[in-house]
Amino acid sequence: MATTEHPPPSRLRAWMLEGLSDMGKGGGHTGPHAQPEPPHQGQRWWRVMCLTGVDYFSTLGYQPGIAALAAGLLSPIATIVLVIVTLAGALPVYRRVAEESPHGEGSIAMLERLLSFWQGKLFVLTLLGFAATDFLITITLSAADASTHLVENPHLTDFLQGKQMVITLFLVALLGAVFLKGFLEAIGVAVALVGIYLALNVVVVIVGFYHVITAEHVITDWSSALTQEHGNVFVMVGVALIVFPKLALGLSGFETGVAVMPHVKGEPGDTEQQPTGRIRDTKKLLTTAALIMSCFLIATSFITTLLIPENEFKSGGSANGRALAYLAHEYLGNAFGTVYDVSTIAILWFAGASAMAGLLNLMPRYLPRYGMAPHWARAVRPMVIVFTLIAFLVTWIFDASVDAQGGAYATGVLVLISSAAVAVTIAARKAGQRKWTIGFGIISAVFLYTTVVNVIERPDGVKIGACFIVGIILVSLLSRLARAFELRVTSVTLDDMAERFIRDMASRKMRFIANEPDRRDKAEYRDKIEQIRADNDMPEQEDFVFVEVTVTDPSEFEAGLTVRGEVLHNRYRVLTLESASIPNALAALLLHVRDETGCIPHIYFEWTEGSPFANFLRFFLFGQGEVAPVTREVLREAEPDRERRPRVHTG
């Protein structure tokens, strides 16, 4: 393919668009979740679990406090409901997602395969909006909670009081700076962070249970207050089910768990088509992470509810956003509490790094392929700047508050889990698995209900998600419009008959006729040749080859082109092509023929009747319309040298 030559970029531009090599071990990928490793050179599943854990386990930093605010004394019971939904709902769903997309594509790719044309693209863009909400709020919420741990530390509280916004913005900026410099994934760092953090939490939980058991009145006071407030067990369970959607933050991490699949070491017999060992070990990863998190969620919600005064959970209280840190300082001293704070801040910051890497992995995987992102969206650094600025805005809007961002985060998490549940339900139905279809259908209904309730009670999440969706769709359509005349055929392959036609034409002037296939009878081709000769005042001895393009999926942007040759009615030579866009296919064929033969080809069109604007919309949306001028424009952009540009004739 011919490409337009540009002057050498400036040093700043070259640095900004350096590419993706500094984001992965092999280059060409955009983050720790994107770079697949060969089957036998990956990591043991438990090590990869720690990479998931920096996102999943770090929610212990704020989940117990959010649960206490949402459910009050019922927090332990509501958390048990959350654990049941996790183990009986989210876990089976994502175990199935691991089977269906073993290369880390996740549930969005599953749904993309089920839908085609523009409705499929728009649906994926909508899910990307909620995914962006999930990842970006992970960055801002984790930074806000990390700053809370700093501000509330007894050694620093006097100096840092009232500076939480500044600290949060600094942490977000530091995260962006690290990615601008270059962020190579370090699973070893994740293993160390998760190991230390979970070990410290085990100590806090053991000490917490010790104080609960030794202070006998604590349990009796709690049970008496529960009975007085809610009456009986059935009412308690009912209320716990009602408040469950507010605890949905505890479901985060499953999408990340599937995204890191390419890092899991496979078996000797694994292939890219059948990575059986990788799938099996990823299921172990998901199950183990869910079991560990479930145990911690139940234990921490119990001890924090019983040992921390209710007022301390509220905004401005010492346990707001840092319930376990409060217990660490209260019962183990400020020295241990400071170590716990440092560990929490580190894992929360690394969770933000994981989320940033997820964004840099997710967006380039879809948008450039759809033609719905500028060229620079393939480079890491410009996207880091964009996401960092958006994170600044979100932090400012929510005033760096953990509680205020909980609804937006939960919405992003629930939409992704709901879409995954729907995807596996459809996959099970297509596979003829009736029992699994019913089971996944029930799980989908639960998650869809939870999502709707969460949106109604805390509309901030869907508002933020809607802003991302509108922004992504608007920018995507504008980008697609700006790149409408870009040559986007990645390769051209000719079969033997087509090669023979081209070799034969190379000995004389190469003339093609663009033909819209209709009946494909002898009269159609005869009349077309006569019309072209009359319109262009050409002698009868001129020889032509017809080119016919069939539009497949006009919403696709980049694809290879296969050209097949055939002789119809023992006389007319026809090249047939399938493409998302007629003008792009024709331009790519002409440039390929020129490069292969060294001859400048000519192509002949007839004008299309109708409004030029309406015809352009037909081209933009459906890949056809006013073909002649668009083909010429694609050629003009692809080949700046007029002398080497294929000739377009219209009569």
Salt bridges, closest charged atoms under 4 A:
GLU18 OE1 - ARG381 NH1 2.71
ASP22 OD2 - ARG381 NH2 3.12
GLU37 OE2 - HIS263 ND1 2.98
GLU99 OE2 - LYS283 NZ 2.36
GLU100 OE2 - ARG96 NE 3.03
GLU112 OE2 - ARG369 NH2 3.09
ASP145 OD2 - HIS149 ND1 3.78
GLU185 OE2 - LYS25 NZ 3.72
GLU185 OE1 - HIS263 NE2 3.26
ASP221 OD2 - HIS217 ND1 3.18
GLU229 OE2 - HIS230 NE2 3.32
GLU267 OE2 - ARG280 NH1 2.23
GLU272 OE1 - HIS103 ND1 3.49
GLU272 OE2 - ARG278 NH2 3.88
ASP281 OD1 - ARG280 NE 3.25
ASP281 OD1 - LYS284 NZ 3.66
ASP341 OD1 - ARG322 NH2 3.83
ASP341 OD2 - HIS329 NE2 2.75
GLU486 OE1 - HIS375 NE2 3.18
GLU486 OE1 - ARG483 NE 2.83
ASP504 OD2 - ARG508 NH2 2.98
ASP504 OD2 - ARG573 NH1 2.83
ASP518 OD2 - ARG519 NH1 3.70
ASP521 OD2 - ARG519 NE 2.97
ASP527 OD1 - ARG526 NE 3.81
GLU542 OE1 - ARG511 NE 2.85
ASP543 OD2 - ARG508 NH2 2.75
ASP543 OD2 - ARG573 NH2 2.41
GLU548 OE1 - ARG520 NH2 2.97
ASP553 OD2 - LYS121 NZ 3.80
GLU556 OE2 - LYS121 NZ 3.08
GLU558 OE2 - ARG378 NH2 3.32
GLU566 OE2 - ARG520 NH2 2.99
ASP595 OD1 - ARG594 NH2 2.74
GLU606 OE2 - LYS528 NZ 2.60
GLU633 OE2 - ARG636 NH2 2.57
GLU639 OE1 - ARG594 NH1 2.95
GLU639 OE1 - ARG644 NH1 3.11
